[in-house]
């Protein structure tokens, strides 16, 4: 009987990818990010009207998207305006490709051989 040791530690890129995946795993947040991405920027108030959700609910979703690095806020008077960080989306795409793309397949093949 042989034992397999799997290293479960994650580097910063993997940790960020998981944070983004969790943020986008919620259908409302996914649609909200898509709505923000279609515009240069949009206010929390406009998102509340667009999604017909309570302001507190929209704010919570925006907080999660902000913590994942997907959006940033600009405050103007009492309003917050959100815009997408397109580079964060590209970083996430690249992290997924690295984890599950050709490099990932080669690594999994190498693990099976050992």
N, C-alpha and C positions, 0 to 999 in steps of 0.2 A: 504494500500500500504506500503510495506516495502522497505527500501533502502538498498542497499548492498554497503559496503565499501571494496574496493580492495586495498590492500597495494601494490603500484607500485614501492616501493624502492627496490633496489637490493643490496645484499651483495657483497663482493669482488669476491667470487667464481662465482656468477652469472654474474657479470660484465665481468670477464675474459672469461666465456663461450660465452657470446654474442660477445666479441671481436674476439674470435677464429672462431665462426660461420660466422661472417661477412667476415673474411679473407678467409675462405674456401668456401664462397658462390660464389666466382668468379671462373668459370670453369678453367681459365688459372692458377690461383694461386693453385687451388686444384691439377691440373696435375703437376704443378711445384713442389709442396711439395712432391708429390708421386715420382717424378724423383729424388729429393734430398734424399729422404728416402731410395731409392734403392742403394745409394752409401754411403761410409763413409763421403765424402764431395765432393763438386763440385764448380767450379769457376763460377762467373757471366758470364765470357766470354764463357764457355762451355754451360751454360744455354741459352745464346743468340744464339749460333749456333744450339742447340738442338731444341729450340722453334721457330727459325726463326723470332725473334722479335727484334726490335731496343733495343740497350743497355739501353736506358733511360726507356723503358717500362719494361724490365726485372728488372732493379734496383728499379723501383716503386713497382712492385709486391713483390720483396724481402724485401723492406722496410716495407710493410704491414705485411708480414709473420713474420718479426723480431719484429715489434711492438706488434704483437699478442703473442709473446713468443714461436712461433713454430720453428724458426730457429735462429742460431747465426752465426756471421761472424768472420772469422779469416783473418787478413790482412797479406800478404806476398809480400813485394815490391809493385808493382802497382796493384796487384790482390787481390780480396776478395774471400775467400772460405767459402761456406755455408754448415752447417750440421743441421740435424733435432734434435730437443729436444724431444726425445721419451717420457720423463716424462711429457711433456706438453700435448702430445696426450693422455696419460693415464689419466691425470688430467681432460681433456676435456670429455673423455668418462665417467669418474666417475661423473662429474658435470651433464652431460645429464641423466645418470642413476638416480641420486638423484632427478633431477627435474621432470623426466617423468617416472621413474620406479615405483616400488611398493610403496615407500614412497610418491611419488607424487600422486598416485591414492588414497592412504589413506587420504591425506590432502584434495584432491578435494571432496572426499566423506564427510569428516567432514564439509567442507564449505557448502555443499548442505543441510546438516541436520540442520545447524544453521539458 
